[in-house]
Amino acid sequence: MESWYIMIYKNKEEITYPYLTKPVEVYTMPSGHKIVLAHKEGGLVNISTWVKTGSVNEDDNINGISHFLEHLMFKGTHKHKAGEFDKTLEAYGAIVNAATWKDYTFYYVTLPKGPNNKYFNEAIELHADMMLDPLLPEDELGEPFEFGKTEPSQKRERLVVIEEIRMRKDQPFTRVYNALNNAMYTKHPYKRDVIGTPEIIASIPQSVVMDYYKKFYTPNNMTTVVVGEFDSEKVLEKVAREFDFKDRLNYVIAEKEPDIPHKSMQYVELKGQLNTGFMMFGYLGPKADDLKSVVALDIVNMVLGDGVSSRLYQRLIENAEEKIFNHVSSDCYQFRDGGNFLIDANFDPNKKEKALTLLKGELENILKEEISSEELTKAKKKLKVAYASTSETVSDIADNIGFYMTVLGDLKPASEYLDITEKITAQEVLNIARNYLDLNKLTVSVMLPE
């Protein structure tokens, strides 16, 4: 019978990754768990595990459970009590954190390797233990209660998350984005807010959170990325042995049908206690693995609203005939089942109609004819610089690798992105922009003073 070591090497890929001196090694364990090793010179290492679940796998009854679970994963295992994980690693100078988004949840540690790799090895052990054996103890969750009607007897993690939700509700751009996001989608789970609602967080039982963990935190849904300067064979063996899933069964996440853009412009208006107006335009964009379309919209984003040299800033703020906008920019989000193209603005609330007309006009302008060769060259250069910055630190590299492995399911597109960026033409950018940024497919969210 073959040893586990030979079995691992039969499932090894070496992938050339931009700006790194050695190929990235991708190993698929017999369990389905993936281990990715990337070489980056220096004294720091990053260990992260990415899980293929976020708000995309939630419904109206458990909205926010992915983010709530992220908090609770740090609350102890059978080997280590709550707080011990953070306390131990932070004493070594580590940065320990986690994040939840629509397609994924990830947990990471960045720290110095320590004498004879002592800190590094201990971080792998603690990280694996946290990922595989969380207790989610009742006394750390806090007792369930009916939000708005009863009060919990003790402040525990439920109240920490509820306070986080409350703080977000006080942020105008967050409210405008959530309203836009909900209106852009018809039925896809992306329409829900990742952080959930206070009513659900207050009442959700520990057993439901644990069932969610067991369902989605399976070997085939987890990728562990290690970035730094180390002996690959030793680190591979260490990570593979620590991530012993034993008899844990895999769970295949069902594909979700992407939403179709609306056939006419959608408009949502909110009121708030503020003195200025906030506005956001949104479009449903391409799936993350449609790299050519992703690159095209990234270029449009650079030309239209990235920085003080962009069209939006120059035309609506710097050289505006009338002061209407205090801020205006654009952005792109990439998601597995279709991303978003967004424009956000802060404006004079007494000039809402003029602000809407001006923003629509800039969108129409960029769809009329090809962007200039100067704009195209500059946008490509900025994209390449931005991409190069994702290889500057062990944390940046881990984040980019984790994104590609989790959202696209493959690391090869990381290099393909730059090749497409180099070769794409202005006409191709225009054609793709016209497909996605039609004004009939636009959703608008506005927040005005009460």
C-alpha positions, -999 to +999 in steps of 0.1 A: +000+000+000+014+034-010+023+058+018+003+090+023+034+109+012+035+092-023-002+097-026+001+134-020+028+138-046+007+121-072-018+149-068+008+178-070+006+207-094+033+233-099+018+266-112+038+297-123+026+326-103+032+363-112+062+380-095+073+350-074+107+334-080+094+298-077+063+280-089+035+276-064+029+241-053-007+229-051-014+195-034-048+178-033-050+155-002-068+121-004-095+137+017-101+165-008-084+191+013-060+213-007-027+226+005-009+254-013+027+264-007+041+296-020+077+308-017+084+344-005+118+354+008+119+369+043+113+362+080+075+363+080+051+335+071+014+334+066-009+305+073-045+308+061-074+284+055-102+294+031-136+278+033-160+278+004-189+292+023-203+326+031-237+343+027-241+325-006-251+294+014-276+311+037-313+316+036-337+339+053-337+318+085-299+317+090-287+349+073-255+360+091-246+325+103-213+324+083-201+356+100-213+345+134-195+312+131-163+331+121-165+348+155-171+316+173-143+296+157-119+314+181-138+303+212-118+272+221-113+235+212-109+204+232-072+211+235-072+249+239-096+270+259-111+303+245-086+330+241-056+307+243-051+306+205-049+344+202-029+350+234-002+324+225+003+336+189+001+373+196+029+368+222+050+357+192+042+390+174+015+374+152-015+391+135-045+368+139-078+374+122-106+362+099-131+375+074-164+365+059-177+375+025-203+362+000-184+333-014-159+325+014-148+327+050-111+326+058-088+325+088-052+336+089-021+340+110+009+361+100+040+358+122+078+355+124+091+319+120+108+321+154+140+302+165+142+269+146+107+276+132+092+272+167+065+299+162+058+287+127+052+251+137+031+260+167+010+283+146+003+255+121-008+232+150-030+258+166-045+269+133-054+233+123-068+226+157-091+256+155-103+247+120-110+211+128-123+210+164-142+242+174-164+237+204-187+267+199-195+266+236-229+278+248-213+300+275-194+319+247-223+322+224-246+335+251-282+324+257-307+329+228-332+358+233-359+376+214-343+407+201-361+439+210-383+422+236-360+405+260-325+411+272-297+385+277-284+380+312-247+382+301-228+399+274-215+372+251-206+368+214-242+373+202-242+408+216-207+415+201-221+407+166-254+425+172-234+456+181-214+453+149-247+451+130-259+482+148-227+502+140-230+493+103-266+506+102-252+540+112-230+541+081-248+558+052-228+541+025-234+507+040-272+514+041-271+526+005-251+496-007-273+471+011-304+486-004-287+486-039-275+450-034-310+438-024-326+455-054-301+443-080-308+406-073-341+389-077-335+355-060-298+348-057-284+346-021-260+375-029-289+398-022-286+393+015-263+413+038-233+392+049-235+402+085-272+392+089-299+406+111-299+411+149-331+391+152-314+360+137-282+364+156-301+368+189-322+337+185-301+312+165-294+280+186-258+266+191-269+234+175-278+251+142-245+269+141-227+236+148-247+218+121-237+246+096-201+241+106-202+203+100-220+207+067-197+232+050-163+229+068-154+197+050-121+187+034-132+194-001-144+229+008-112+239+025-079+252+011-049+259+034-024+283+020+011+287+034+034+316+022+070+323+032+105+310+030+106+274+042+114+238+034+084+228+014+086+191+021+087+196+059+059+222+058+038+200+036+042+170+059+035+192+090+003+207+075-009+174+061-005+156+095-021+184+115-051+187+092-062+152+100-099+151+091-102+115+102-136+102+089-152+135+081-174+133+051-173+157+022-202+180+012-207+192-024-222+226-025-250+229-051-245+253-080-267+284-079-282+299-109-270+335-116-295+363-116-305+379-149-302+418-150-334+438-148-349+449-182-355+485-169-337+508-144-346+501-108-346+530-082-346+528-044-347+559-021-339+560+016-341+586+042-316+592+070-303+616+097-276+632+076-268+665+059-256+653+025-269+629-002-254+594-009-259+576-042-248+543-057-252+529-092-250+491-096-248+465-123-247+427-123-214+417-138-196+387-152-188+355-132-153+356-117-140+329-141-150+350-171-116+366-171-119+386-203-151+403-192-136+408-157-105+425-172-126+447-195-147+460-167-116+465-145-103+487-173-136+506-175-134+511-138-099+525-140-109+550-167-142+560-153-137+562-116-104+552-101-085+581-086-082+618-092-073+614-129-104+594-137-132+608-159-157+610-130-134+630-107-121+653-134-155+661-150-177+661-120-154+675-093-122+690-105-136+708-136-173+708-128-192+740-138-214+736-107-204+720-074-227+691-069-204+662-059-182+660-029-170+625-039-175+601-068-157+569-077-163+534-092-154+499-082-157+462-093-164+432-071-157+397-083-180+368-072-183+332-083-218+336-097-215+371-111-198+402-098-208+439-095-198+471-112-205+500-088-204+538-088-207+556-055-211+593-049-217+619-021-236+649-034-257+680-026-291+665-017-309+696-032-295+686-066-304+650-068-319+650-103-289+668-117-266+644-100-285+614-115-284+630-149-247+637-148-237+602-137-260+586-163-244+609-189-209+596-180-220+560-183-235+568-217-203+585-228-181+555-220-205+533-241-205+556-271-170+550-285-137+532-277-117+547-249-086+564-262-053+546-266-038+568-239-066+559-214-062+522-224-025+522-219-027+540-185-055+517-173-035+486-182-004+500-164-025+507-133-039+472-133-005+457-136+009+478-107-021+469-086-016+432-094+021+434-086+012+449-052-006+416-044+028+399-043+046+423-020+039+406+013+031+371+025-004+382+035-011+398+001+001+366-017-020+344+005-051+365+000-048+364-038-041+327-039-069+320-015-093+340-036-085+322-068-085+288-053-118+293-035-138+315-059-125+303-092-114+268-080-080+271-098-048+291-095-039+292-132-062+322-139-039+343-116-013+344-145-039+345-172-054+377-159-022+396-167-019+380-202-055+390-210-048+425-197-019+429-220-037+417-251-073+431-248-082+458-273-102+490-268-129+476-291-132+444-270-135+466-238-162+486-255-182+455-266-181+440-231-190+473-214-220+477-237-231+442-227-230+448-190-234+486-185-266+492-204-287+519-186-317+496-188-298+471-165-290+498-140-300+498-103-298+531-084-299+535-046-301+570-031-302+582+005-314+617+013-318+637+046-350+631+064 
